[in-house]
Amino acid sequence: MIKGIAIGFVLGIAAFAGSLFCYFAAGMAPVTTANPPIPFEKKLANMALDAHIEKQLTVQSPVSPDEGTFLAGVSVYKQHCAICHGLPGRMPSDYATTMYPNANGIRLSGMPAFRTQAERHAVLAGQSIGCPRE
């Protein structure tokens, strides 16, 4: 009895995995920006993002909160971030308004990585003095 249940369970999981593979391999998954997200896509992506942010959380910034840090962060933001995320008091660029997904800094979204943790913290410090935050 238990052996039959275990075999049925394994076969059920194998059938589900095979069906899922065929669904994606046959090109049936919605991959264009005009398609709505697949079920649970947003929930799973947000769950992964929240877990990553929690994992990366630091109690104290490794850079000093001084004018040089703020200006360095603003400079990096203007060079690499403003085209998509915008500047205070300015309309979004044409490039930013046509992006999908919206500018959000998520993997595979086209946003470049920070070169160092210090650069990341400097940009965050720059946001605290007036650069926009999503």
Phi, psi and omega per residue, in radians:
M1 nan -0.910 -3.132
I2 -1.165 -0.654 3.109
K3 -1.072 -0.710 3.117
G4 -1.158 -0.685 3.102
I5 -1.138 -0.756 3.140
A6 -1.103 -0.764 3.118
I7 -1.111 -0.746 3.106
G8 -1.086 -0.699 3.123
F9 -1.122 -0.817 3.134
V10 -1.108 -0.766 3.117
L11 -1.123 -0.653 3.103
G12 -1.108 -0.768 3.109
I13 -1.146 -0.728 3.119
A14 -1.099 -0.719 3.121
A15 -1.140 -0.719 3.112
F16 -1.099 -0.820 -3.141
A17 -1.095 -0.719 3.109
G18 -1.128 -0.711 3.109
S19 -1.128 -0.731 3.131
L20 -1.109 -0.750 3.099
F21 -1.060 -0.831 3.140
C22 -1.079 -0.667 3.120
Y23 -1.019 -0.813 -3.135
F24 -1.341 -0.717 -3.107
A25 -1.160 -0.510 3.141
A26 -1.440 -0.020 3.117
G27 1.342 0.391 -3.120
M28 -1.513 -0.266 -3.121
A29 -1.243 2.460 3.129
P30 -1.298 1.970 -3.109
V31 -2.059 -0.176 3.133
T32 -1.497 2.802 -3.115
T33 -1.220 -0.317 3.133
A34 -1.399 -0.316 -3.133
N35 -1.396 2.545 3.036
P36 -1.246 2.752 3.133
P37 -1.137 2.656 3.091
I38 -1.237 2.785 -3.118
P39 -0.939 2.359 3.097
F40 1.211 0.055 -3.118
E41 -1.055 -0.857 -3.114
K42 -1.133 -0.744 -3.135
K43 -1.098 -0.793 -3.130
L44 -1.155 -0.724 3.127
A45 -1.121 -0.765 3.121
N46 -1.169 -0.635 3.114
M47 -1.105 -0.774 3.116
A48 -1.142 -0.725 3.129
L49 -1.118 -0.810 3.131
D50 -1.064 -0.738 3.133
A51 -1.130 -0.703 3.131
H52 -1.150 -0.753 3.132
I53 -1.092 -0.763 3.123
E54 -1.072 -0.700 -3.137
K55 -1.163 -0.630 -3.093
Q56 -1.505 -0.095 -3.057
L57 -1.012 2.245 3.059
T58 -1.986 2.532 -3.122
V59 -1.264 -0.721 -3.099
Q60 -2.342 2.412 3.129
S61 -1.137 2.415 3.127
P62 -1.356 -0.069 3.101
V63 -1.879 2.610 -3.107
S64 -1.347 2.462 -3.128
P65 -1.451 1.238 3.137
D66 -2.124 3.073 -3.063
E67 -1.038 -0.673 3.139
G68 -1.091 -0.727 3.111
T69 -1.131 -0.788 3.139
F70 -1.059 -0.780 -3.126
L71 -1.180 -0.663 3.085
A72 -1.105 -0.737 3.121
G73 -1.116 -0.730 3.120
V74 -1.132 -0.680 3.136
S75 -1.111 -0.804 3.104
V76 -1.085 -0.752 -3.129
Y77 -1.055 -0.817 -3.139
K78 -1.081 -0.694 -3.099
Q79 -1.279 -0.695 -2.940
H80 -2.071 -0.260 -3.002
C81 -2.017 -0.597 -2.975
A82 -1.076 -0.560 -3.108
I83 -1.033 -0.584 -3.134
C84 -1.771 -0.761 -3.031
H85 -1.558 -0.253 3.062
G86 1.532 3.040 3.094
L87 -2.173 2.686 -3.131
P88 -1.019 2.337 3.061
G89 1.319 0.140 3.137
R90 -2.099 2.614 3.080
M91 -1.208 2.608 3.077
P92 -1.091 2.609 3.114
S93 -1.204 2.798 3.076
D94 -1.010 -0.655 3.124
Y95 -1.056 -0.788 -3.106
A96 -1.161 -0.642 -3.080
T97 -1.283 -0.288 -3.134
T98 -1.780 0.049 -3.101
M99 -1.301 2.464 2.978
Y100 -2.459 2.163 -0.056
P101 -1.220 2.945 3.122
N102 -1.002 2.739 -3.134
A103 -1.019 1.976 -3.068
N104 -2.536 -0.035 3.068
G105 1.276 0.488 -3.120
I106 -1.732 2.508 3.117
R107 -0.792 2.456 -3.136
L108 1.179 0.256 3.140
S109 -1.745 -0.033 3.127
G110 1.711 -0.101 -3.134
M111 -1.396 2.216 3.127
P112 -1.239 2.691 3.121
A113 -1.375 2.734 3.010
F114 -1.247 2.565 -3.132
R115 -1.253 -0.614 -3.135
T116 -2.475 2.850 3.055
Q117 -1.120 -0.627 3.133
A118 -1.091 -0.706 3.111
E119 -1.106 -0.736 3.114
R120 -1.050 -0.807 -3.139
H121 -1.176 -0.586 3.103
A122 -1.147 -0.705 3.103
V123 -1.124 -0.746 3.100
L124 -1.091 -0.668 3.087
A125 -1.143 -0.691 3.098
G126 -1.094 -0.599 3.092
Q127 -1.105 -0.553 -3.098
S128 -1.225 -0.239 3.126
I129 -1.944 0.330 2.993
G130 2.341 -0.265 3.073
C131 -1.262 2.578 -3.075
P132 -1.176 2.676 3.087
R133 -2.231 2.359 -3.113
E134 -1.345 nan nan
